[in-house]
Structures are given as C-alpha cells and as structure tokens.
Amino acid sequence: MKKLNCAFYNILPDLKTYTRNKMSGFNLSISDKPFEIDKLDPKTEVLGIFVESKIDKKVFAKLPNLKMIAAFSTGFDHVDLKEAKKKKVAVCNVPTYGENTVAQHTMAILLAISKKIFQSTKRVKEGNYDYHGLRGFDLRGKTVGIIGTGHIGYYMIKMLSGFEVNVIAYDPFPNEKLTKELNFKYVTFNKLMAQSDIVSLHVPLLPETTRMINKRNIKKMKPGVIIINTSRGGLIEPEALVWGLETGHVAAAGVDVLEEERYISHPECLLESDCKSEDVKDSLMENIIIDHPNTIVTPHNAFNTTEAIKRIIDTSVENVKAFAKGEPQNDVTKPRKKK
C-alpha cells in the first residue's frame, strides 16, 4: 500500500486522535479549520474535505500532485468534477453514513413546526407563560410528500409511519418493493405538489434537481403547505420561497441548507471577484428566510452526530486505503457499477 501525503481539514479537535489512529501508515496533516488556498501544501496527494470547502480550478492549480479527493459527505456538488476528471483526480464520497441521522433531524424540524416549539420556548424564556397564539396542528391525517426515496427518504417514511400520516412519494426511479414494506404510494411530481400538506426534499443536487422548488411549482402546492429541506440548498429558489412565505401560500418552512450558505456564514465572500450579482440577491433572500417568523433554519447540521461523523471518517479512511492499494472505491468520477 502506497504511503500517500494526506491533508484533512475541518476535523473536530475531539476526533483528531481517532482519525490519526485510523490513518496510521500515511503521512497525515490534520486541521480543525477549513483550508486556506494560499497555505495548501503542493505535495498533497489526498485532500480530505467537508462540504463547506469549495474545490475549484484554483485549488487544483495549487495542488499539482493531487491524486484523490476524500469527500467527507454523500453530496459532491462542492467539487468541480469536470476539472477533477480533466486532472485525473479521483473523488471518493461516503455513499451512506447518516440516513437515519438526517431523517431524524428532518423529523425534529417538522415536529418543531407542528407544535411551534421554538416560539413557545422563546415566549417562556421571556417570562410570558401563555399558550394563546401558539396553536399547532396534528400530523395525523396529513399527506406528506417525500421527494426522493433513497436511503434518507426511506428512513423518513419509516419514521412517519408512527404518526398515522398518508405518505406519497416521487422518485424518477421508483422502488416498488419499498411501497409494500412501508405502505406508501408513488405519484407524479405534479400530483405530489398538488396533494401534499407537507413536502420534504431528499434528493441530491443535480442539474435536473436544481431549483426544482420554484415559484411555478410552489403555486401548484396547497395553500398553507409546509416545506422541509435537509438535502441541498440549491433545490429551492430563495426568491420563490420568500414569495411563498410572504403571501402565506407557504405556511412554514424548515431548512438545514441554503443555496448560498457560504455567504451567510462568511459574508466577506460577497467581495470575491467571482461573486455574481445573483449571488448577492440570493444571499439577501436567504437572510429574509432566516429572519422570517415562520421558518426554522439550522446551519447544515442534520448530519452532525458523533456516530454519523465517525461513520464518515471510517468510510473515508477506507476510501483512502483502497485508493492507495490501486483499488479505488466510491469514485464519483467513474460510472457506478450496476448491482
């Protein structure tokens, strides 16, 4: 097994030792902070990053010896795959690690919305012990539309089965075995839009899913619909969601992801030379979403449990070791093998 020069970033301090022990036999540089492009080591052969690290042409140019990117995530839209293929750099992700974890977060957001948990807590902490104006709604009897029935969508449907809801789902590749196991039915995308009281998104960010929730599709939804997104921010057009919330067509929204979330956490990025005016507008829209009284916004935290992060590290280390042996696995630059 080849001894590669590896650099891992955003590894939390309490997991550094765990990661080092797993990576024994490799030259490993490890940091609990995001990388700074000007400080990247050109000798790096394996770069390990979470989704907040954008890997573009500038990064590839700084790392002439780069052979593999270990994406500490299932999604890989933060990596320029076209450039990776051009440079013959493998991009290995973690296909599954937090399906139950993300579904649990999604369910927590939905329950918090249904019972006005955050408004209730805020009121009591402010010294007002009064329930008037905090009326919620039952999940029982509601129709929940699940977009995407992969690993996370599966767990979400499984959790919902205990709440006596009617589940419908849309997936371009329906899994009919699941309908019998979990007692739900597939419908067309437009039917899901029209029939759902609650819409929950569980699909990757791809060209065909980008801004799939837009003003046109929100208008197809029931008045008073609730939208939940714990997948990728780019699935929802920010301006359309603001329109839905302001008009009341969308009663509430719970999101763990925002399309331009790097501008929320790092507003100085708006001054970058490659920042477009559309980015500024979307960032402003997302600030409105964050401040809106009928939203719950969490900071891309759905994956974040001790168990899930250890699963991410474990699989990522396995990816690096497999690559070092010349047997790469989970390489998203290559066509997936059919099972």
C-alpha positions in Angstrom: 0.0 0.0 0.0 1.5 3.3 -1.1 2.2 5.9 1.7 0.4 9.0 0.4 0.7 12.6 1.6 -2.7 13.4 3.0 -4.3 16.6 4.3 -7.6 16.5 6.2 -9.5 19.7 7.1 -12.4 20.5 9.4 -11.7 17.5 11.6 -13.1 18.5 15.0 -10.5 18.5 17.9 -12.2 15.7 19.8 -11.9 13.4 16.7 -8.3 14.2 15.7 -6.8 11.3 17.6 -9.5 8.9 16.4 -8.7 10.0 12.8 -4.9 9.8 13.2 -5.2 6.3 14.6 -7.3 5.2 11.7 -4.8 6.8 9.2 -1.7 5.2 10.7 0.8 4.4 7.9 0.1 7.6 5.9 1.7 11.0 6.1 -1.2 12.9 7.5 -1.6 16.6 8.1 -4.8 17.3 10.0 -6.6 20.6 10.9 -9.8 21.5 12.7 -10.1 24.6 10.4 -11.1 25.0 6.7 -8.1 25.1 4.4 -6.7 28.4 3.2 -5.9 28.2 -0.5 -2.6 30.1 -0.2 -1.4 27.7 2.6 -2.1 24.5 0.8 0.9 22.2 0.6 1.7 21.4 -3.1 3.0 18.0 -2.0 -0.6 17.0 -1.0 -1.8 13.8 -2.8 -5.0 13.2 -0.9 -7.2 16.1 0.2 -10.0 15.4 2.7 -12.8 18.0 2.9 -16.3 18.5 4.1 -19.0 20.3 2.0 -18.1 23.8 3.2 -14.8 23.6 1.2 -15.2 24.5 -2.4 -12.9 22.7 -4.7 -12.5 24.6 -7.9 -9.8 25.2 -10.6 -7.8 27.4 -8.2 -7.5 24.6 -5.7 -6.5 22.1 -8.4 -3.9 24.6 -9.7 -2.4 24.9 -6.2 -2.1 21.1 -5.8 -0.2 19.7 -8.8 0.4 16.3 -7.1 -3.2 15.8 -6.1 -4.4 12.3 -6.9 -7.6 11.9 -4.8 -10.2 14.0 -3.0 -11.8 12.3 0.0 -15.2 14.0 0.2 -16.4 13.6 3.8 -20.0 13.7 2.6 -22.5 11.9 0.3 -23.0 15.0 -1.8 -20.2 16.2 -4.0 -21.5 19.3 -5.7 -18.9 21.4 -4.0 -16.2 19.7 -6.1 -15.6 20.7 -9.7 -16.0 17.2 -11.2 -15.2 18.3 -14.7 -11.8 19.6 -13.6 -11.2 16.5 -11.4 -11.8 14.3 -14.5 -9.5 16.5 -16.6 -6.8 16.3 -14.0 -7.5 12.5 -13.4 -8.2 13.1 -9.8 -10.4 10.5 -8.1 -13.3 12.0 -6.0 -14.4 9.4 -3.4 -17.5 10.1 -1.4 -19.4 8.5 1.5 -22.5 7.0 -0.1 -24.2 6.2 3.2 -23.5 7.3 6.7 -26.3 9.4 8.1 -29.6 8.2 6.5 -31.2 7.7 10.0 -29.4 10.8 11.3 -30.6 13.2 8.6 -34.1 11.8 8.7 -34.1 12.3 12.5 -33.2 15.9 12.0 -35.9 16.3 9.4 -38.5 14.8 11.7 -37.3 17.1 14.5 -37.8 20.2 12.3 -41.3 19.0 11.3 -42.4 18.3 14.8 -41.0 21.7 16.0 -43.0 23.4 13.3 -46.2 21.5 14.0 -46.1 22.3 17.7 -44.5 25.8 17.5 -41.7 24.6 19.8 -39.3 27.5 19.2 -41.9 30.2 19.6 -43.2 28.5 22.7 -39.7 28.2 24.3 -38.8 31.8 23.4 -42.0 33.1 25.0 -41.5 31.2 28.3 -37.8 32.3 28.5 -39.0 35.9 28.1 -41.3 35.5 31.1 -44.6 35.0 29.3 -46.3 31.7 30.4 -49.2 31.9 28.0 -50.2 29.5 25.3 -52.5 31.8 23.3 -51.4 32.3 19.7 -49.3 29.1 19.8 -51.8 26.7 18.3 -50.2 24.0 16.3 -51.6 21.1 14.2 -51.7 17.3 14.3 -49.6 15.3 11.9 -52.2 12.6 12.0 -54.3 12.5 8.8 -51.9 14.9 6.9 -50.5 14.0 3.5 -46.7 14.1 3.5 -45.0 14.2 0.1 -41.5 12.7 0.0 -39.3 13.7 -2.9 -36.6 11.1 -3.2 -36.8 7.6 -1.8 -33.2 6.8 -1.4 -31.6 6.0 2.0 -32.7 9.1 3.8 -36.1 9.2 2.2 -36.6 5.6 3.2 -35.8 6.4 6.9 -38.1 9.5 6.8 -41.0 7.4 5.6 -40.2 4.8 8.2 -40.3 7.4 11.0 -43.5 8.9 9.6 -45.3 5.5 9.9 -45.7 6.1 13.6 -47.7 9.3 13.1 -50.6 8.0 11.1 -50.0 10.2 8.1 -50.7 9.5 4.4 -47.3 9.3 2.6 -46.9 9.8 -1.1 -43.6 10.0 -2.9 -42.0 11.0 -6.1 -38.8 9.5 -7.4 -37.7 9.2 -11.1 -36.5 5.6 -10.2 -39.3 4.3 -8.0 -38.6 1.3 -5.7 -41.8 -0.7 -5.7 -40.5 -3.0 -3.0 -40.5 -0.1 -0.6 -44.2 0.7 -1.2 -45.1 -2.7 0.2 -42.7 -2.6 3.1 -43.6 1.0 4.2 -47.2 1.3 2.9 -46.9 4.4 0.7 -47.5 5.1 -3.0 -45.6 6.8 -5.8 -47.2 9.6 -7.7 -46.1 12.1 -10.3 -44.2 15.2 -9.3 -47.2 17.4 -10.2 -49.6 15.2 -8.1 -47.2 15.4 -5.2 -47.2 19.2 -5.4 -50.9 19.4 -5.5 -51.8 16.8 -2.9 -49.2 17.3 -0.1 -49.8 19.2 3.1 -46.1 18.8 3.8 -43.3 18.5 1.2 -39.9 17.1 2.3 -36.9 17.0 0.0 -34.4 14.1 0.0 -32.6 14.3 -3.4 -29.1 15.2 -4.4 -28.3 18.5 -6.1 -28.0 17.7 -9.9 -28.7 19.8 -13.0 -32.2 18.3 -13.2 -33.0 18.9 -9.5 -31.5 22.4 -9.2 -34.3 24.8 -8.1 -36.9 22.2 -8.5 -38.9 24.1 -5.9 -39.5 27.4 -7.7 -42.4 29.9 -7.9 -44.1 27.9 -10.6 -44.1 24.7 -8.5 -44.9 26.5 -5.2 -48.1 27.8 -6.9 -49.1 24.2 -7.7 -48.9 23.4 -3.9 -51.8 23.6 -1.5 -52.2 27.0 0.2 -50.7 26.6 3.6 -48.1 24.0 2.6 -45.1 23.3 4.7 -41.7 22.8 3.0 -38.8 20.9 4.6 -35.3 20.7 3.1 -32.4 18.9 4.7 -30.7 17.9 1.4 -29.1 20.8 -0.6 -29.9 24.5 -0.6 -29.9 24.7 -4.4 -33.0 22.6 -4.6 -35.1 25.7 -3.6 -35.1 29.0 -5.3 -34.7 31.5 -2.4 -36.8 34.3 -4.0 -39.7 31.8 -4.6 -39.6 30.6 -1.0 -39.7 34.2 0.2 -42.7 34.9 -2.0 -44.5 31.8 -0.7 -43.8 32.8 2.9 -44.8 36.4 2.4 -48.0 35.6 0.7 -48.9 32.8 3.1 -49.1 30.2 0.4 -46.2 28.5 2.3 -47.3 28.4 5.9 -43.9 27.5 7.2 -40.5 26.2 6.1 -37.8 24.2 7.8 -34.4 24.1 6.2 -31.0 22.9 7.2 -29.4 24.1 4.0 -29.3 27.3 1.9 -28.2 27.8 -1.7 -25.7 30.5 -0.9 -25.0 29.5 2.7 -21.2 30.3 2.4 -22.2 33.9 2.1 -24.3 33.6 5.3 -21.5 32.2 7.3 -18.8 34.2 5.6 -20.3 37.4 4.3 -16.8 38.6 3.3 -17.1 36.1 0.4 -19.5 38.6 -1.3 -16.5 40.7 -2.0 -14.8 38.0 -4.0 -14.0 38.8 -7.7 -16.1 35.8 -8.9 -19.1 36.7 -6.9 -22.1 37.5 -9.2 -24.9 39.9 -8.6 -27.3 36.9 -8.5 -25.3 35.6 -5.5 -25.9 38.8 -3.7 -29.6 38.8 -4.4 -29.9 35.1 -3.3 -27.9 35.8 -0.1 -30.3 38.7 0.8 -33.3 36.4 0.1 -31.8 33.8 2.4 -31.4 36.4 5.2 -35.1 37.1 4.9 -35.8 33.4 5.1 -33.6 33.1 8.3 -35.4 36.1 9.9 -38.9 35.1 8.9 -41.2 34.2 11.9 -42.5 31.1 10.1 -39.2 29.4 9.4 -36.7 27.2 11.2 -33.2 27.4 9.8 -30.4 25.2 11.1 -26.7 25.6 10.0 -26.2 22.5 7.8 -26.3 20.5 11.0 -28.5 17.5 10.0 -25.6 15.1 9.6 -23.9 16.2 12.8 -24.0 13.4 15.4 -21.0 11.7 17.0 -22.0 8.4 15.4 -22.5 9.7 11.9 -19.2 11.7 11.9 -17.3 8.5 12.9 -19.0 6.6 10.1 -17.9 9.4 7.7 -14.3 9.1 8.9 -14.4 5.3 8.8 -15.6 5.2 5.2 -13.3 8.0 4.1 -10.3 6.2 5.6 -11.4 3.0 3.8 -11.6 5.0 0.6 -8.1 6.3 1.0 -6.7 2.9 1.8 -8.5 1.3 -1.2 -7.1 4.0 -3.5 -3.6 3.5 -2.1 -3.9 -0.2 -3.0 -4.9 0.7 -6.5 -8.5 -0.4 -5.9 -10.4 2.9 -5.7 -14.0 2.7 -4.3 -16.9 5.2 -4.2 -15.2 7.2 -7.0 -17.9 9.5 -8.3 -15.9 10.5 -11.4 -16.4 6.9 -12.7 -19.7 5.4 -13.8 -21.5 3.5 -11.0 -21.5 -0.3 -11.3 -24.9 -1.8 -11.5 -25.6 -4.2 -8.7 
